[in-house]
Amino acid sequence: MERRKMIKTIGISGGVIAGGLILSTATAKKWGPNSPQVDDPREPSFWEKDAGQMPETTQLTSDIQVDMAVIGSGITGLSAACTLKELRPELKVCVLESHRPCSGASSRNSAHMKGEYHSWESIYSSEGPEVAFEWNKFSQRGLEDAINFTKTNNIDCNLHKETLMWLATRNKAGKLKTMAKRMKDVGLKGTIVTGKKFHDKVGTDFYQIGFEDFNNYITHPGKMMKGFLQTALDRGVMVYSASPVMAVANSDSKTETNILKTPKGSVAAKKVMFASNAYTPRIKGLLSSRMVPIVLATIATEPLTPSQKAAAGVEFDHMTEVQLISRTLGHTPDNRIYFRGILGYSSFNSCVWKNLDKAYNRLEREMKERMPWTRDLKVTLKWPGAVALTYSGKPIAGPLPLEGQYVSLGYGGFGMVNGYYHGKLVAHRMVGADHPDMKFLRGPSGWIPPEPSRSIGAKTFFSFTI
Ligand SMILES: Cc1cc2nc3c(=O)[nH]c(=O)nc-3n(C[C@H](O)[C@H](O)[C@H](O)COP(=O)(O)OP(=O)(O)OC[C@H]3O[C@@H](n4cnc5c(N)ncnc54)[C@H](O)[C@@H]3O)c2cc1C
């Protein structure tokens, strides 16, 4: 519900708008610069560095023809590409990536793999617990499928069940209790923790109450993405790095329905899927009126020595705050503490945050204020990342009105499972294969205005909420 409040503030107006998804070039201009952010520096995250060398890929430097092209090499795009090859091994499939493969949100996140549908709490409020239960069941099938995928393809990413502690200050205690009741109603297991037991676990007085969520899995996002990339390559997918798609033209030809232009070569593809996440509106304004990129950032400390760990005196949990503008705290396999915050909307649909140093300093202050046992730890790593939010909080996945064009994006902070599963389902749709969960794919809903209202609304919301 709160996410919706945020988008409403950004959007000023709501309402479901049906009809075409593709904006004319003239309309797209109202959303500001409309070519991909190729100058995005993309500092690697801890996860990307820790995964080691990614399998080799090269830039597209000629004109090629394929059956299926996927834009974006995150978990959504690689899941789709792997599925296309699994369903139809004879098809020529390529993935085009503007930067290093897997260097988007999929390798710079907080490592949670949750079988939860994005906006299940607002579905609960508007349609009741039974309907919310069905949507969460859908995401749980996605989680099981993702776990199976990693096992079948021998992806070594330390994917394991690990409790997630939801945290609330005194002010947010009511919200946490409501969430706990609703989770129970929709079959998600967990328990409320208070008093000394809670304090001993988290080691701070900043929060008053917690909820141990037993449904959470933790992965190593860098190693997971490396494994997905290797699987795609092993299946014969052609993956091109440093090959940003600047524009997609729809043509009359049945064999070259879509022409994708990159700086050094083009791809003629019968079908194309946009798995470009928060970066999508910068591709000629695509879906600008339906989604908004939000920039996040993470800081991580030096690895804790055994004596530092003992001095901290807390159980090492993964923790997250209940409110929408939340912070998340977790630990890496080498015992670093990482802390993730939300920075806000960067004007003109940019995924680059201008004053990152200031933002990192704020995060460090917030981490030390919330968890005093981190006070003497040195912050040694920092990285930003972007997510795509839609008006309803639900992803947009399925065909676009133009011939042979599909989309799978808008996964907010739940993309490691939902991006994976929706990418798989849209791939089924692209080759005309059936899947029992196809009915869960959704088109866009709700309208978000162009600049300057978008910036004014977003900045107003974040300045009052953070
Ligand atoms: C800090 C942070 C913490 C998060 N924590 C969690 C979490 O704990 N659990 C969870 O489930 N989710 C989390 N998320 C969200 C999750 O990471 C995303 O929802 C998910 O990774 C989306 O995957 P994707 O493949 O759709 O997008 P991405 O991984 O962003 O991939 C999109 C790719 O498309 C490429 N691209 C874009 N435009 C073009 C173009 N024009 N041409 C070619 N390539 C292009 C990009 O370079 C990028 O590599 C978090 C995100 C962030 C940033």
The ligand as an SDF file (V2000), in Angstrom:
LIG
                    3D

 53 58  0  0  0  0  0  0  0  0999 V2000
   20.6550   -2.5800   -3.7680 C   0  0  0  0  0  0  0  0  0  0  0  0
   19.6150   -3.5520   -4.2360 C   0  0  0  0  0  0  0  0  0  0  0  0
   19.1500   -4.5300   -3.3580 C   0  0  0  0  0  0  0  0  0  0  0  0
   18.1980   -5.4700   -3.8040 C   0  0  0  0  0  0  0  0  0  0  0  0
   17.8710   -6.5150   -2.9970 N   0  0  0  0  0  0  0  0  0  0  0  0
   17.1180   -7.5330   -3.4790 C   0  0  0  0  0  0  0  0  0  0  0  0
   16.9410   -8.7250   -2.7470 C   0  0  0  0  0  0  0  0  0  0  0  0
   17.4970   -8.8910   -1.6730 O   0  0  0  0  0  0  0  0  0  0  0  0
   16.1630   -9.6980   -3.2770 N   0  0  0  0  0  0  0  0  0  0  0  0
   15.5540   -9.5490   -4.5050 C   0  0  0  0  0  0  0  0  0  0  0  0
   14.8380  -10.4600   -4.9460 O   0  0  0  0  0  0  0  0  0  0  0  0
   15.7390   -8.4510   -5.2380 N   0  0  0  0  0  0  0  0  0  0  0  0
   16.5220   -7.4510   -4.7790 C   0  0  0  0  0  0  0  0  0  0  0  0
   16.7630   -6.3450   -5.5370 N   0  0  0  0  0  0  0  0  0  0  0  0
   16.1070   -6.2430   -6.8500 C   0  0  0  0  0  0  0  0  0  0  0  0
   16.6930   -7.2190   -7.8510 C   0  0  0  0  0  0  0  0  0  0  0  0
   18.0900   -7.1370   -7.8360 O   0  0  0  0  0  0  0  0  0  0  0  0
   16.1330   -6.8660   -9.2260 C   0  0  0  0  0  0  0  0  0  0  0  0
   14.7250   -6.8120   -9.1770 O   0  0  0  0  0  0  0  0  0  0  0  0
   16.5380   -7.9030  -10.2570 C   0  0  0  0  0  0  0  0  0  0  0  0
   17.9180   -8.0850  -10.2500 O   0  0  0  0  0  0  0  0  0  0  0  0
   16.0700   -7.4600  -11.6330 C   0  0  0  0  0  0  0  0  0  0  0  0
   16.6810   -8.2970  -12.5750 O   0  0  0  0  0  0  0  0  0  0  0  0
   16.6390   -7.8840  -14.0930 P   0  0  0  0  0  0  0  0  0  0  0  0
   17.3100   -8.9300  -14.8640 O   0  0  0  0  0  0  0  0  0  0  0  0
   15.2270   -7.5770  -14.4580 O   0  0  0  0  0  0  0  0  0  0  0  0
   17.4310   -6.5060  -14.1500 O   0  0  0  0  0  0  0  0  0  0  0  0
   19.0110   -6.1970  -14.1430 P   0  0  0  0  0  0  0  0  0  0  0  0
   19.7700   -7.1550  -13.3590 O   0  0  0  0  0  0  0  0  0  0  0  0
   19.1320   -4.7560  -13.7910 O   0  0  0  0  0  0  0  0  0  0  0  0
   19.3960   -6.4120  -15.6510 O   0  0  0  0  0  0  0  0  0  0  0  0
   19.0020   -5.5370  -16.6680 C   0  0  0  0  0  0  0  0  0  0  0  0
   20.1660   -5.4590  -17.6330 C   0  0  0  0  0  0  0  0  0  0  0  0
   19.7430   -4.7910  -18.8090 O   0  0  0  0  0  0  0  0  0  0  0  0
   20.8460   -4.0720  -19.2980 C   0  0  0  0  0  0  0  0  0  0  0  0
   20.3430   -3.0380  -20.2100 N   0  0  0  0  0  0  0  0  0  0  0  0
   19.5470   -2.0030  -19.8970 C   0  0  0  0  0  0  0  0  0  0  0  0
   19.3040   -1.2540  -20.9740 N   0  0  0  0  0  0  0  0  0  0  0  0
   19.9540   -1.8380  -21.9980 C   0  0  0  0  0  0  0  0  0  0  0  0
   20.0870   -1.5320  -23.3880 C   0  0  0  0  0  0  0  0  0  0  0  0
   19.4950   -0.4730  -23.9320 N   0  0  0  0  0  0  0  0  0  0  0  0
   20.8420   -2.3610  -24.1510 N   0  0  0  0  0  0  0  0  0  0  0  0
   21.4430   -3.4550  -23.6140 C   0  0  0  0  0  0  0  0  0  0  0  0
   21.3490   -3.7750  -22.3110 N   0  0  0  0  0  0  0  0  0  0  0  0
   20.6160   -2.9750  -21.5180 C   0  0  0  0  0  0  0  0  0  0  0  0
   21.4630   -3.5020  -18.0450 C   0  0  0  0  0  0  0  0  0  0  0  0
   22.7930   -3.0900  -18.2650 O   0  0  0  0  0  0  0  0  0  0  0  0
   21.3330   -4.6560  -17.0780 C   0  0  0  0  0  0  0  0  0  0  0  0
   22.4960   -5.4540  -17.0360 O   0  0  0  0  0  0  0  0  0  0  0  0
   17.6760   -5.3760   -5.1220 C   0  0  0  0  0  0  0  0  0  0  0  0
   18.1310   -4.3860   -6.0020 C   0  0  0  0  0  0  0  0  0  0  0  0
   19.0940   -3.4810   -5.5720 C   0  0  0  0  0  0  0  0  0  0  0  0
   19.5940   -2.4460   -6.5500 C   0  0  0  0  0  0  0  0  0  0  0  0
  1  2  1  0
  2  3  1  0
  2 52  2  0
  3  4  2  0
  4  5  1  0
  4 50  1  0
  5  6  2  0
  6  7  1  0
  6 13  1  0
  7  8  2  0
  7  9  1  0
  9 10  1  0
 10 11  2  0
 10 12  1  0
 12 13  2  0
 13 14  1  0
 14 15  1  0
 14 50  1  0
 15 16  1  0
 16 17  1  0
 16 18  1  0
 18 19  1  0
 18 20  1  0
 20 21  1  0
 20 22  1  0
 22 23  1  0
 23 24  1  0
 24 25  2  0
 24 26  1  0
 24 27  1  0
 27 28  1  0
 28 29  2  0
 28 30  1  0
 28 31  1  0
 31 32  1  0
 32 33  1  0
 33 34  1  0
 33 48  1  0
 34 35  1  0
 35 36  1  0
 35 46  1  0
 36 37  1  0
 36 45  1  0
 37 38  2  0
 38 39  1  0
 39 40  1  0
 39 45  2  0
 40 41  1  0
 40 42  2  0
 42 43  1  0
 43 44  2  0
 44 45  1  0
 46 47  1  0
 46 48  1  0
 48 49  1  0
 50 51  2  0
 51 52  1  0
 52 53  1  0
M  END
$$$$
